[in-house]
Amino acid sequence: MSHPPIAIPAYNRPEALARLLASLAAAEYPAANIPLIVAIDAGGARGTAVREVAARFHWPHGPYEIIHHPTNVGLIGNVFFCGRLALQHGAVILLEDDLVVSRAFYDYALQARAAYSADERIAGCSLNALWFHGTTHHPFVPYPDANDVFFMQVAWFQGQLYTAAQWAAFEAWLARGDTAVSPTDGLHELFGRFPPTDWFPIKMKYLVQTERFYTFPRTSFTTNFGDVGTHFAQPTRWFQVPLQHFARPWRMGGLDEAIAVYDSFQELLPSRLQPLTGRWAEYAPELDLYGSKSPANLRRPYVLTTKPCRRPLAQFGLQMWPLEANLEAAVPGHEISLCHRDEVEHGRLALWRQRRTLKQYFRRR
């Protein structure tokens, strides 16, 4: 396999671009022919400064190309332009300009490509370890199975690897034109309120509709500085995570054997609950431990949830970490209920009680 290029969609953030380029120059690579491509969108008050940063930069690890879009293609257009480079090069590592990479990021990306390029159910490989729940903002910790990776139907954007086949499958779905998020898509209602400049809901809908997943490392190879940009009016440190700088062989088992496989709500798949607990095969419940699924998004007759329930069939406590461990160990208590979905309470008081339950649980950490 050839060495995949690194592609950066850049716009209006010269300091951020300079910071990312410096971290890329300091990283470790297996060869001296690693292509780097910076795609600069037209426009922006600081467009000239961005072009100057790119022009001054010396890339010591291979060929370096700067692409100037003649007109403004927008964030989605520039990100998708960079993603399409996978079709030309066999794969691409896509990094938005507010990121910094670890020294070992490229080695990890190569291992992920080798491990998952043959599985059509994998839509991309994240280089960032998602540490929080996207809608509740509570901590998210994947169940510790035998892998150094986990799988989730979340198209996380803080550094990705795509193979040509993965991007071509997305392009084929995209060509159908059904990209608007609707209430029947099996996504949290929040995704219907994202601005039209954001590609995240489009990729999320693609994952859910095609039953595909991203792979995630358990330790991060990118971190995000949250610079002011298209989606941030103020800088934020919310996305900062520790970086894994040391390369080693990573345990990248297959999707079928993994326990840590999550849906678009960051809930463990029902198919992974049975081997974890050995119980409830007759109910085959879905999980709503973060309580973020609306009634329309409870698709199975039975559910394990932290929302209040009338006539629960079984109940468990919230003591162990992560959330699923309480089910595995059958921790005594009343915070998690197994019940029919029609028995789940969704009113304002029920929501307040459920939020209080999780707030008390996560406060213990």
Secondary structure, DSSP 8 states (H G I E B T S, - for coil): -----EEEEE-S-HHHHHHHHHHHHHS--SSS---EEEEE-S--TTHHHHHHHHHH---TTS-EEEEE-SS--HHHHHHHHHHHHHHHHSEEEE--TTEEE-TTHHHHHHHHHHHHTT-TTEEEEESS---B-TTT--B------S-SEEEES----SSEEEEHHHHHHHHHHHTT---S--TTSSS-GGGGGS-TT--HHHHHHHHHHHT-EEEEESSBSEEE---SSSS-SS---TT---B-----------TTT-S-EE-TTS-B-HHHHHHHHS--TTT--EEETT----GGG--SSEEEESS-BSS-SEEE---SSSTTHHHHTT--SSSEEEEEGGGB--SHHHHHHHHHHHHHHHHT-
